[in-house]
Amino acid sequence: MGEQGSTESTEAAQPHKSVKGPKGARSESRLALVRRARRINRELAEVYPYAHPELDFENSFQLLVATVLSAQTTDLRVNQTTPALFAAYPTPEDMAAADPEALEQLIRPTGFFRAKAKSLLGLSAALRDRFGGEVPGRLEDLVTLPGVGRKTANVVLGNAFGVPGLTVDTHFGRLVRRWKWTAQEDPEKVEAEIAALFPKSEWTMLSHRIIFHGRRVCHARKPACGACPIAPLCPAYGEGETDPDKAKKLLKYEMGGQPGQRLRPPADYPGRPAAPLGAAE
C-alpha cells in the first residue's frame, strides 16, 4: 500500500460523493471532509497523547503472537495470558516445537484456542523455516503466515518496525463510519479510503487514537456523546447519551478511573495497570 494523497489540494481534487456533514449540514465536499477528518485527528491527539498499542510485548514475535490471540477477545485477556505463554515458548523455534495440547491449554482464556493454537504453530514453523526465525518486516511476507491478515500485519509493521499502517479493527471501522469518513464495510476498502485522507506518517498513530476513543468514549451500543471531546465535529452526535453527567458514567478505562488493558503500560500512561489473570480487580 503506497502513500496516498498527502496534501489537501491533491485530495480535494479526487472524486468524492457529497455526504451529510456534522450537525445537520446539507453536504460535505471532499476538501471539507479532509479538513474535518484531520481536525478530528488533531483533537484526538490532544486527548490521547499517550495512545499506544494495548498489547504487552517486548519484541516483534511477541507482538505478532499477541495480535493473533486478540481476535474475538479483549487485549486485557491476551495480556493476562501471554506472560505464561512467552515464558514457555520465548522464540518461534520453541513455539513451533510445542505440544499442541499444552499450547491450547496456555491460550485457552483467549477463546477459540484450538484454531488459535493451530495458527500459532503454523506461523512459528513458517518463521523458523522460511524467515530464519525472524518476523519479516514486509506486509507481503507477513500475510503469508497462518492466521495473519492485513490488520495483524499492519499492527506488527506499525508498532514493531515503524512502517506506517492502518489497523482496521471493529472500533476503527465503527468510528470512521460514524464520522462519515467512509461508507465502506469491507476492511480493505475502509483502509484504502481512510489512507487517502491522511499523510502516510499519521496512519499508525491515527489507528491508536481512533481505537482508544472507540474503547473509552464512542462505544458501539451507547456512545458517551455528552462527554465526547470531538462532539462538534461528529455527524452522529446524539446517537448516544448526551447528558454530560450520565455520559461521564459511561467512560471506560483511564477515562472512567478504571484500570487499563495492559499489565505493563508505557510510562506516560495516566491510568492504572491491569491486574494479572486470576487476581482481584
C-alpha positions as CSV (number, residue, x, y, z in Angstrom):
1,M,0.0,0.0,0.0
2,G,1.7,3.2,-1.1
3,E,1.3,6.7,0.2
4,Q,-1.9,8.3,-1.0
5,G,-2.7,12.0,-1.2
6,S,-0.6,13.7,1.4
7,T,-1.8,17.3,0.5
8,E,-5.3,18.7,0.9
9,S,-5.2,20.2,-2.6
10,T,-4.5,16.8,-4.2
11,E,-7.1,15.1,-2.1
12,A,-9.7,17.7,-2.8
13,A,-9.3,17.1,-6.5
14,Q,-10.2,13.4,-6.1
15,P,-13.8,12.3,-6.9
16,H,-15.9,12.3,-3.8
17,K,-19.6,11.9,-3.3
18,S,-21.0,14.6,-1.0
19,V,-22.1,13.3,2.4
20,K,-24.1,14.8,5.2
21,G,-21.7,16.7,7.4
22,P,-21.7,17.4,11.1
23,K,-24.7,18.9,12.9
24,G,-27.2,18.6,10.0
25,A,-25.1,20.3,7.3
26,R,-26.5,19.5,3.9
27,S,-23.4,18.1,2.3
28,E,-19.7,18.0,2.6
29,S,-17.2,18.5,-0.1
30,R,-14.0,16.4,-0.4
31,L,-11.9,19.2,0.9
32,A,-14.3,19.8,3.8
33,L,-14.1,16.1,4.7
34,V,-10.3,16.1,4.6
35,R,-10.2,19.1,6.8
36,R,-12.7,17.7,9.3
37,A,-11.0,14.3,9.4
38,R,-7.6,15.9,10.1
39,R,-9.1,18.2,12.7
40,I,-10.6,15.2,14.5
41,N,-7.2,13.5,14.4
42,R,-5.6,16.6,15.9
43,E,-8.2,16.8,18.6
44,L,-7.8,13.1,19.5
45,A,-4.0,13.6,19.6
46,E,-4.6,16.2,22.4
47,V,-7.0,14.0,24.3
48,Y,-4.8,10.8,24.0
49,P,-1.2,12.0,23.8
50,Y,-0.3,8.6,25.4
51,A,-2.2,6.5,22.8
52,H,-0.3,3.2,22.2
53,P,-0.8,-0.4,21.3
54,E,-2.7,-2.0,24.2
55,L,-1.0,-5.4,23.9
56,D,2.0,-6.1,26.1
57,F,5.1,-7.1,24.1
58,E,8.8,-6.9,24.1
59,N,9.7,-7.9,20.5
60,S,8.1,-8.4,17.1
61,F,7.4,-12.1,17.7
62,Q,5.5,-11.4,20.9
63,L,3.5,-8.7,19.2
64,L,2.7,-11.0,16.3
65,V,1.5,-13.8,18.6
66,A,-0.4,-11.4,20.9
67,T,-2.2,-9.8,17.9
68,V,-3.3,-13.2,16.6
69,L,-4.6,-14.1,20.1
70,S,-6.5,-10.8,20.3
71,A,-9.1,-12.0,17.8
72,Q,-12.6,-12.2,19.4
73,T,-11.3,-11.3,22.8
74,T,-10.0,-8.2,24.7
75,D,-6.4,-7.1,24.8
76,L,-6.7,-7.3,28.6
77,R,-7.4,-11.1,28.4
78,V,-4.5,-11.5,26.0
79,N,-2.1,-9.6,28.2
80,Q,-3.1,-11.7,31.2
81,T,-2.5,-14.9,29.1
82,T,0.8,-14.1,27.4
83,P,3.3,-14.0,30.3
84,A,3.0,-17.7,30.9
85,L,2.9,-18.4,27.1
86,F,6.1,-16.5,26.4
87,A,7.8,-18.0,29.4
88,A,7.1,-21.4,28.0
89,Y,7.8,-20.5,24.3
90,P,10.1,-17.5,24.0
91,T,11.1,-18.0,20.4
92,P,9.4,-19.1,17.1
93,E,11.5,-22.3,17.3
94,D,10.2,-23.0,20.8
95,M,6.6,-22.5,19.8
96,A,6.9,-24.4,16.6
97,A,8.0,-27.5,18.6
98,A,5.3,-27.1,21.3
99,D,2.9,-29.9,22.1
100,P,-0.4,-28.7,20.6
101,E,-2.5,-29.7,23.7
102,A,-0.1,-27.9,26.0
103,L,-0.2,-24.8,23.8
104,E,-4.0,-24.9,23.7
105,Q,-4.2,-25.0,27.5
106,L,-2.0,-22.0,27.9
107,I,-4.1,-19.9,25.5
108,R,-7.5,-21.2,26.5
109,P,-8.5,-18.0,28.3
110,T,-8.4,-16.1,25.0
111,G,-11.2,-18.2,23.4
112,F,-11.2,-20.2,20.1
113,F,-8.0,-21.7,21.5
114,R,-7.8,-24.7,19.1
115,A,-7.9,-22.6,16.0
116,K,-5.5,-20.0,17.5
117,A,-3.1,-22.8,18.6
118,K,-3.1,-24.1,15.0
119,S,-2.3,-20.6,13.7
120,L,0.5,-20.1,16.3
121,L,2.1,-23.4,15.5
122,G,1.9,-22.7,11.8
123,L,3.2,-19.2,11.8
124,S,6.0,-20.2,14.2
125,A,7.1,-23.0,11.9
126,A,6.9,-20.7,8.9
127,L,9.1,-18.1,10.8
128,R,11.6,-20.9,11.6
129,D,11.6,-22.5,8.1
130,R,11.2,-19.5,5.8
131,F,12.4,-16.5,7.6
132,G,15.3,-17.7,9.7
133,G,13.3,-17.4,13.0
134,E,12.7,-13.7,12.5
135,V,9.5,-11.8,11.9
136,P,9.6,-10.3,8.5
137,G,9.2,-6.5,8.1
138,R,7.1,-6.5,4.9
139,L,3.4,-6.8,4.6
140,E,3.6,-9.1,1.6
141,D,5.6,-11.6,3.7
142,L,3.5,-11.2,6.9
143,V,0.2,-12.0,5.3
144,T,1.6,-15.4,4.1
145,L,1.8,-16.6,7.7
146,P,-1.0,-18.7,9.1
147,G,-3.6,-16.6,10.9
148,V,-2.1,-13.3,9.8
149,G,-4.2,-10.9,7.7
150,R,-3.7,-7.2,6.8
151,K,-5.0,-6.0,10.2
152,T,-2.5,-8.1,12.1
153,A,0.3,-7.3,9.6
154,N,-0.3,-3.6,10.0
155,V,-0.2,-3.8,13.8
156,V,3.2,-5.5,13.6
157,L,4.6,-3.3,11.0
158,G,3.5,0.0,12.6
159,N,4.5,-0.9,16.2
160,A,7.5,-3.2,15.8
161,F,9.1,-1.9,12.6
162,G,7.9,1.7,12.4
163,V,6.2,1.1,9.0
164,P,3.0,3.2,8.8
165,G,-0.2,1.2,8.5
166,L,-3.9,1.5,9.4
167,T,-5.4,-1.1,11.8
168,V,-8.9,-1.6,10.7
169,D,-10.5,-3.4,13.6
170,T,-14.1,-3.2,14.8
171,H,-13.6,0.0,16.7
172,F,-11.8,1.7,13.8
173,G,-14.4,0.7,11.3
174,R,-17.3,1.7,13.5
175,L,-16.0,5.2,14.3
176,V,-14.9,6.1,10.7
177,R,-18.3,5.2,9.5
178,R,-20.0,7.2,12.3
179,W,-17.8,10.2,11.4
180,K,-18.8,9.8,7.7
181,W,-15.2,9.3,6.6
182,T,-16.3,6.3,4.6
183,A,-19.4,4.2,4.0
184,Q,-17.4,1.1,3.2
185,E,-17.8,-2.1,5.3
186,D,-15.0,-4.2,3.8
187,P,-11.9,-3.6,5.9
188,E,-9.5,-3.3,2.9
189,K,-11.8,-0.8,1.3
190,V,-12.1,1.1,4.6
191,E,-8.3,1.1,4.8
192,A,-7.8,2.5,1.3
193,E,-10.4,5.3,1.8
194,I,-9.1,6.4,5.1
195,A,-5.5,6.2,4.0
196,A,-6.3,8.7,1.2
197,L,-7.4,11.3,3.9
198,F,-4.2,11.4,5.8
199,P,-0.4,11.6,5.2
200,K,1.2,8.2,5.5
201,S,3.2,9.3,8.5
202,E,-0.1,9.6,10.5
203,W,-1.5,6.2,9.8
204,T,-0.2,4.3,12.8
205,M,-0.9,6.9,15.5
206,L,-4.3,7.7,13.9
207,S,-5.2,4.0,14.4
208,H,-4.2,4.1,18.0
209,R,-6.2,7.3,18.7
210,I,-9.3,6.0,17.0
211,I,-9.2,2.7,18.8
212,F,-8.6,4.4,22.1
213,H,-11.6,6.6,21.5
214,G,-13.8,3.7,20.5
215,R,-12.9,1.8,23.6
216,R,-13.2,4.7,26.0
217,V,-15.9,7.0,24.7
218,C,-17.5,6.1,21.4
219,H,-18.9,2.7,22.4
220,A,-20.9,0.5,20.0
221,R,-24.2,0.4,21.8
222,K,-24.2,3.6,23.9
223,P,-21.6,6.2,23.0
224,A,-20.9,8.8,25.6
225,C,-21.8,11.7,23.4
226,G,-22.1,14.2,26.2
227,A,-18.5,13.5,27.3
228,C,-17.0,13.4,23.8
229,P,-14.3,15.9,23.1
230,I,-15.0,15.9,19.3
231,A,-18.8,16.1,19.6
232,P,-19.0,19.4,17.5
233,L,-17.2,17.6,14.6
234,C,-19.3,14.4,14.7
235,P,-22.3,13.8,12.3
236,A,-23.5,11.0,14.7
237,Y,-23.7,13.2,17.8
238,G,-26.9,12.3,19.7
239,E,-26.8,8.6,18.9
240,G,-25.7,8.0,22.5
241,E,-26.1,9.7,25.9
242,T,-25.9,13.5,25.6
243,D,-26.4,14.4,29.2
244,P,-22.8,15.3,30.4
245,D,-23.2,13.7,33.9
246,K,-24.8,10.5,32.6
247,A,-22.2,10.3,29.7
248,K,-19.3,10.5,32.2
249,K,-20.5,7.4,33.8
250,L,-20.2,5.5,30.5
251,L,-16.4,6.3,30.2
252,K,-14.1,3.3,30.4
253,Y,-10.5,2.6,31.4
254,E,-8.5,5.6,32.5
255,M,-11.2,8.0,31.3
256,G,-13.5,6.4,33.8
257,G,-11.0,6.0,36.6
258,Q,-10.6,2.2,35.9
259,P,-7.5,0.1,35.2
260,G,-6.3,-0.1,31.6
261,Q,-5.8,-3.2,29.4
262,R,-2.1,-3.5,29.8
263,L,-0.3,-5.2,32.8
264,R,2.8,-3.2,31.8
265,P,1.6,0.1,30.3
266,P,4.0,2.7,29.0
267,A,5.5,5.2,31.5
268,D,3.3,8.0,30.3
269,Y,0.0,6.1,30.6
270,P,-2.1,8.1,33.1
271,G,-4.2,5.2,34.3
272,R,-3.7,2.1,36.5
273,P,-2.2,-1.1,35.2
274,A,-4.5,-4.1,34.8
275,A,-4.4,-7.0,37.2
276,P,-2.8,-10.4,36.3
277,L,-5.1,-13.3,35.4
278,G,-7.0,-14.5,38.4
279,A,-6.1,-11.5,40.6
280,A,-8.8,-9.5,42.3
281,E,-9.6,-6.3,40.4
